[in-house]
Amino acid sequence: MHEQVPESVAELVRGLERLREQQQAVGGVLRVVARGEGLQPVLDEIVGAAERLCGADHAQLYLREEEVFHIVSQSGGQGAGFEYSKDHPHLRDRTTAVGRVALSNDVVQIPDVLADRDYDYGAQAIVGFRALLGVPVVLEGELIGALAIGRSMPGLFPDDVVELVKTFADQAAVAFANARLLDAVERQRTELARFVSPQVAELVSSPDGEHLLAGHRAYISCVFCDLRNFTAFAETAAPEDLLDVLREYHTALGQLIARYEGTLEHFAGDGVMIFFNDPVPVSEHELQAVRFGIATRERFEELAQIWRKRGSELALGIGIEAGYATLGRIGFEGRYDYGALGPITNLASRLSTHAAPAQILIGPRVYAAVEEAVDADPVGELELKGFGRPIPAYEIRGLHAAD
């Protein structure tokens, strides 16, 4: 004969089981937040967990904008209902469960929407739900949204289930806030990358960012690109034509900079400076800089052919050298850039200025690093402005076939 389990013990077991379910639900939401895949997967996980906790047929999550609640996620596969809800946001009134949550800031139950004289929402005819549970989503004392959980059979949701999903909603609100913050940071970083190099945008929000931005020394490869005949072109071209040429030139360079993992230091009209191996390490950065230079020369020639048809004769000179530089934040409060300073940047600039149209000149350090991988000819020792001794330089013809 089996002994009957005391009610107090059975209640304790049920309580532990509810706690386990709640922890699993919250844990699932936190795992989605940690994956950093954006805000929508977090919203979808919250809704799915709420449905499972209540043993319901479907659930929706609405977020508040002023006095209106807009649907942002739904479980249960009710596509038509979701579209209806998008077109018919909930107001702060008694016609919906969400509206009643907004009025009371508390949990709301509607045992049977068809028997409730105040309920009036068209999604019921589409989805066919009868019982609704509305749960507030509160963050720091402010109602930011509501969960609407539905079943196709009328009747009240059990008290323990209501408490379970209410506690879950409070914890999910914190996870939602964290996910929204991460999403905002990512959007800001993406927006920032439109104005600075993606590597620098990433650096700003990284743990080591402040240290690196403050200034550090690194071995880099520096590339300067400089247009030929641009001054004469600018003196005679219409402003619109001038802007079109610069826009096409900068767009082409921007695409190649990203492809070859370079960091843009600045656009200065017809001059552009790019460096490699900082703030993100680049394997064989000297060779990568040369590859970038060759790709830039090829792409520029395509553009130059188009410009010639418009009557504009423009050419490009490129200079590349490697060496140590000091890198970090330069500028003033409210307007900073990420820059490189040192003799190496001056040398790359002078090589670019000295280069003939369509010529790529490299300095001795780059040549020493890439000579086995490139076709290059010595051009002698160059007298360059700002340097007290001649600098041996080499002209890049191309890459070896195996590279």
PyMOL commands that set and color helices and strands:
alter all, ss='L'
color gray80, all
select helices_A, chain A and resi 7-35+39-54+79-87+97-104+113-115+123-127+159-192+198-204+209-214+230-236+239-259+285-309+343-354+364-370
alter helices_A, ss='H'
color red, helices_A
select strands_A, chain A and resi 58-65+68-75+90-91+108-110+131-139+142-151+216-228+263-268+271-276+315-332+335-341+360-362+374-382+391-399
alter strands_A, ss='S'
color yellow, strands_A
deselect
rebuild
show_as cartoon
